[in-house]
Amino acid sequence: MIEAEWWDYDDATELAEAVAGDVGFIIEQALEARGRAIVAFPGGETPKPALELLAARKIEWADVTIVPTDDRLVPPTDPRSNVGMLAKMFLPRRARVVPLCAGETDPQVAGHAADERLAALEWPLDLAWLGVGADGHVASIFPGPDYDGAINGPRIRRAMGVRPDPMPANMPVNRVTLTKSALASARVVTLVLTGTDKRKLVEKAIKDGAASQLPIGRLLADLEMDIDIHWCA
Ligand SMILES: O=C(O)[C@H](O)[C@@H](O)[C@H](O)[C@H](O)COP(=O)(O)O
């Protein structure tokens, strides 16, 4: 079982400030050690306040590469696009924001194209900042025909196209995701979530370990380092 350290906050503002501080520190350490940083940031709603605070921090953003942990197969101008959100926040800061999808409509074609684009970057990630869905998905690793590939695929495969089955009701679109091995190999993995239901789900996933039925459980079971989990109700 992995060692998870839970950091509990009184409210969403405190959570966002703490996460922005932590992530900023991790990036600065990478810049100091290697002169550049490569980080994966999640999509969804939870990270937005922390991402905004982070973007306002004084960091040498021009030396930072940001990749979404996952994206929806929609144009970057679509409000559902994770890279669109990250680009709006971090391109004005001069960070490099690398998209997972570039107009492809077929998830498998998109996954292979993303994999090729990512191969040109410096691996491993300095940070994989993760969120979790109420159904237990992490990044866009969902049950369906691509689940096994995203979870158990060859280590060299960093991105995959995903056709969730069943489709999540609130966002019924195909995806591209970083694979479990690309995420789990990051130098630091951190998880940020809100709400009691998600907390219970993650606590059970950690307890179940590799036998977990949930994508988040399968990923956490594979980590070789401790993980900080930031949470507020
Ligand atoms: O497309 C996705 O599914 C997201 O990018 C995923 O990475 C996110 O972390 C979870 O869905 C949680 O999202 P919320 O924070 O909005 O619940």
The ligand as an SDF file (V2000), in Angstrom:
LIG
                    3D

 17 16  0  0  0  0  0  0  0  0999 V2000
  -11.5070   15.3830  -18.4770 O   0  0  0  0  0  0  0  0  0  0  0  0
  -11.4610   14.9840  -17.3340 C   0  0  0  0  0  0  0  0  0  0  0  0
  -12.1560   14.0630  -16.9270 O   0  0  0  0  0  0  0  0  0  0  0  0
  -10.5640   15.7040  -16.4350 C   0  0  0  0  0  0  0  0  0  0  0  0
   -9.6180   16.3170  -17.1880 O   0  0  0  0  0  0  0  0  0  0  0  0
   -9.9110   14.9070  -15.3080 C   0  0  0  0  0  0  0  0  0  0  0  0
   -8.5330   15.0120  -15.4480 O   0  0  0  0  0  0  0  0  0  0  0  0
  -10.3690   15.5140  -14.0110 C   0  0  0  0  0  0  0  0  0  0  0  0
   -9.3380   15.5330  -13.0860 O   0  0  0  0  0  0  0  0  0  0  0  0
  -11.5280   14.8140  -13.4050 C   0  0  0  0  0  0  0  0  0  0  0  0
  -12.5440   14.6700  -14.3430 O   0  0  0  0  0  0  0  0  0  0  0  0
  -12.0940   15.5870  -12.2150 C   0  0  0  0  0  0  0  0  0  0  0  0
  -12.7120   16.7330  -12.6560 O   0  0  0  0  0  0  0  0  0  0  0  0
  -13.4160   17.7340  -11.6740 P   0  0  0  0  0  0  0  0  0  0  0  0
  -12.3620   18.3770  -10.8880 O   0  0  0  0  0  0  0  0  0  0  0  0
  -14.1360   18.7180  -12.5680 O   0  0  0  0  0  0  0  0  0  0  0  0
  -14.3580   16.9230  -10.8340 O   0  0  0  0  0  0  0  0  0  0  0  0
  1  2  2  0
  2  3  1  0
  2  4  1  0
  4  5  1  0
  4  6  1  0
  6  7  1  0
  6  8  1  0
  8  9  1  0
  8 10  1  0
 10 11  1  0
 10 12  1  0
 12 13  1  0
 13 14  1  0
 14 15  2  0
 14 16  1  0
 14 17  1  0
M  END
$$$$
